[in-house]
Amino acid sequence: MKTHPKIHDAVEDVMHRRTALPLRECFSWGSHNVNLTTNSPAVLSAAAYVGFASDNCAEVPSDLQWEIVAEPSGHAPVREPCKIVQSAQSIYLSIGPYQWFAFDREAKTGAGFVTTYDLNWETDRGIVHYLRSVIAAIGDSLRNQLDEVR
């Protein structure tokens, strides 16, 4: 009798199921509240470093939901120019090799990958550059949306 392998027996997750990111912090960013989840304390530290203020999301729900996964690169960060592709529905940023951020304008959700030399660095310059690029692009988009509403 031939048996078929069960899903949990597979070495690789062929369904590419997402796993929850273990770290979460809420920040104020201008008139917005950002719920940022990540796997790296360096991303949360860099968010505070670039000007996000810690906030209590329990009092005011977050209007922006961001997920950023940091992966070690094994080499010191190199600043790459940010390439931006925009449509009416989304913004896509390419911020160097293996680094990107995608933002859904309507849902106000974003997800991305950033590489880091060390996942536990307090202020990883590569992550700071990444977040500043994201902030510039998303901030411009949100300001333009407000102008269109007015």
N, C-alpha and C positions, 0 to 999 in steps of 0.2 A: 504494500500500500504506500503510495506516494503522499508525503505530507508537505504542506506549504509552510514556509517560514512565517512566523507571527511578526507583527510590526515591532514589538518590543525586543525581538531577537536581532533585528537589523543593527549593524554597526553604525551605519550612517542614517540620519533622520531624513529620509527622502521626501517627507512632507514639508520640510523646512519650517517646522513650527517655531514660533518665537518664544523665547523664555523671558519672563519678567526681569526687568533690570532692578538690581537690589537697592540702589540709592535714589532717593527722591528729595527734592527741596523745592519750596515755592519762593519765587522772587517777585518783587515789584520792578517793573521796567517802564518808566514813564507812567502813562495812564493804563498800562496793561499789567496783568498778573500772569506770570509764567510758571507752569508746573513742569519742572525739568527732572527727568529720570535718566539715570546713567549707571554704568558699571564702575565708574572711576571717581574717587574723591578729587582727583586733579581737575576734572570737568567742573565740579561744584565750586572748587576754590577759584578757578579761572573765571567763572561766572561772577562771583563776588568781586574779583579783581578788576573786571572790565566795567563794573558799575551796577550790576544787579544788586538790589537790596533784599536781604532775607525778609520774608513775609509769612504771615499765617494764612494759608489757603482755606482753613476751616471757616474763617470769618467771611471771606469773599471768594467765590469760586474763580478759578483760573480761567481766563479766556484764551490763553495760548497753552498748548500741550506740546512739549518737545521731548524727544527721546534721542540721546546721543550716546553711541557706543564708542569707547576708546579701546584701541588695540595697540599693543606695544610694537614699535617699529625697529628698535634696536640701534637706531642712529639719532644723532642730534637733529632737531627740527630745522627745516629749510623753509624760508618764506617763499611761497609760490603766489603769483597773482591769482586773484579770484576771477573765475569765469562764470558769468551768470546767463542763464537761459530762462526767459519768462514767457508765460502765456496768461490769458485771462484767469485761468484756474490755478496756476501754480508757479512756483519759483524753484529753480534748480541751481545750486551753486557747486562748482567743482573747485576745490581749494587745495590743489596739489594731488600727488599720487595717492590713491586710495582714500581720499578725504572728500566728502560731499555732504550736502544738506539739501533736503527737499521739503518744501513748504506748500501745503494746500491752503490757498487763500480763503476759500469758503469755510472749511472746517476749522481753520486756524490751528492746524496740527503740523508738526515738523518732525523729521527724523533724519539722522545722519551718522556718519562714521568719521572719527578723527584718529590719527595716529599719534602716538606719544612715545617719548624716549623711556619714560618711567610712569606707570599708572598712578604712583603715589606722590609725584612731585607736587609741591604746593602751588607753584605758579609756572607751569610748563609753558614756555614761550610759544610753542607750536599750537597749543590749545587756545592760548590767549589770542593769537593771530586768527585762528579758525573762528572763535566766537565773535571777534570784532568784525570779521567779514560777514558773518551771519547777521549780526545786529544791523550793520549798514544796509544790507539788501532788504531784510525783512522790515526794518524801520521805515525805509523809503516807501515800500509797498503799503504799509499800514497808514502812513501819512497820506498817500495818494488816494487810498480808499476813503479816508475821512473827508478829503477835499471833494471827492465825487458825491458823497452823501449831502454835503452842505450845499 
